[in-house]
Amino acid sequence: MLASSNFGLWLTLRELARLTGYGEASISAQLRHLRKPQYGGFVVQKRCCNEGRIGRRGDPGAVWEYKLRR
């Protein structure tokens, strides 16, 4: 996520899980930590993206993308 912030990329939890090998819940928790001053005080931007993507349970629910900013 930190590396992708240099390029302004938006990534879903699923994409981050595939890139890192960590679970989506773990990545979500780490994104919350990155907001804290002791972990960098990043701005974690979030947007809804449903462009033909399927939600976690196979339904066409909301899919969120994330981007870090200093």
VEXDO-920674 format. One record per residue: z, x, y of N, C-alpha, C, O in turn; residue in three letters. Coordinates in steps of 0.1 Angstrom, whole numbers, plus 2048, in hexadecimal, padded with zeros to 3 digits. Each point is the difference from the previous one (the first is absolute). Example, Ala and Ser with C-alpha at 12.3 -4.5 7.8 and 13.67 -1.06 7.14 Angstrom:
# VEXDO-920674
84E8847C78007F780C80080980C80780A800ALA 7F27F280B80080980B8087F880B80180580BSER 
//
This chain:
# VEXDO-920674
8008087F48007F880C80080980C7F97FD80AMET 80F80D7F680080980C7F38078027FB80180BLEU 7FE8037EA7F38068017F67F68067F7804808ALA 8097F07F37F77F68048027FC80F7F67FC807SER 8168067FF8027FD80E7F88098097FD7FC80BSER 7FF8107F07F88098087F27FB8027F980380AASN 8037F47ED7F27FA8018007F28047F57FA801PHE 8178008028007F28047FD7F67F57FB7F5803GLY 80780F7F07FD7F77F580A7F57FE80C802802LEU 7EF7F37FA8097F57FC8007FF7F17F58007FATRP 8168007FF8018007F280A7F57FB80A7FD806LEU 7F27FC7EF8097F67FA80A8077F77FF80C7FDTHR 80C7ED7FF80A8057F77F98047F380480A7FALEU 7F37EE8017F98037F47F880D8018008087F6ARG 7F97FA8157F880C80180A80C8017FD80B7FAGLU 80E7F480D80980B8018068037F280380B7FCLEU 8007EA7FC8058027F37F68087F78048097F8ALA 7F07F48097F68077F87FE80E8047FE8097F8ARG 8037FA8157FF80D80580C8097FC7FF80C7FELEU 80D7EE80280C8087FF8067FF7F28088097FCTHR 7F67ED7FC8067FE7F380E7F98018067FE7F6GLY 7FE7FF81680D7F98027FD7F18007F57FB803TYR 8157FD7FA7FF7F18008007FB80E80480680AGLY 7F67EE7F77FE7F980E80E7FE80680180280DGLU 8097FA7EC80D7FD80680680D80580680080BALA 7F880B7EE80580D8057F980480D807805809SER 7EC7F97F77F980480C8047F780C80280580BILE 8007EE7F38057F780A80D80580680280080CSER 8078047EB80D8058047FF80D80980780180AALA 7F08087F27FE80C8077FA7FD80E803807809GLN 7F47EF7F87FB7FD80D80B7FB80980080380CLEU 80A7F67EF80B7FB80880880D80580480080BARG 7FE8097EC80780C8047F980880A806806809HIS 7ED7FB7F77F880780A8027FB80E7FD80780ALEU 8077ED7F78037FA80E80D80580680180080CARG 8088057EB80D8058057FF80E8077F88087FCLYS 80F7FA80F7FF80D80780280C7F77FA80A802PRO 8107F57F580280C7F77F58037F780080B7FAGLN 7F67EC8047F58037F77F38008087F57FF7FBTYR 80C8038127F48028087FE7F580B7F880380AGLY 80E7F27F57FF7F580A7F17FC8027FC7FD80BGLY 7FD8027EA7F27FB8017FF7F28038097F87FEPHE 7EC8048087FC7F28027F87FC7F47F58067FEVAL 80F7F17FA7F97FB7F47F97F38048067F6802VAL 7ED80B8007F87F48037FC7F97F47FE8067F5GLN 8017ED80C7FD7F77F47F67F58058027FA80ALYS 7F48047ED7F77F58037FC7FA7F38008067F6ARG 7FC7ED80B7FC7F87F57F18027FE7F87FF809CYS 8048047EB7F28027FD7FD7F97F38058037F5CYS 7F27F380B7FC7F87F47F18007FE7FB7F77FBASN 7FF8148087F28017FE7FC8027F27FC80B7FBGLU 8047EA7FD7FC8007F280A8077F77FD8027F4GLY 80F80181180A8077F78097F67F98027F5805ARG 80280E7F08097F77F880E80580180380C7FFILE 8067EB80280E8038018068067F47F98027F6GLY 81480280A8068077F68007F87F27FF8067F6ARG 8037ED80B8007F87F47F37FA7FC7FF7F77F7ARG 7F680E80F7F37FB7FD7FC7F48087F47FC7FEGLY 81480080B7FD7F58097FA80580D80380B803ASP 7F67ED8047FA80480D80A7FF80B7FD7FB80BPRO 80F80A7F380B80080A7FD80A80B7F6808800GLY 8147FA8097FF80980B80180F7FA8088037F8ALA 7EF80580E80180E7FC80280880E7F97FD809VAL 81180B7F780480780C7FB80F7FF8018067F6TRP 7FB7FF8167FC80E80180A80680A8057FA809GLU 7FD8137F580A8078087FA80D8067F78067FATYR 80E7FE8127FB80C80680C8068088087F8806LYS 7FA8157F980B8078077FB80580E7F4804801LEU 8157FC8087FD80680D80D80680580B7FB7FEARG 7F481180980C8068058047FA80D80A804806ARG 
//
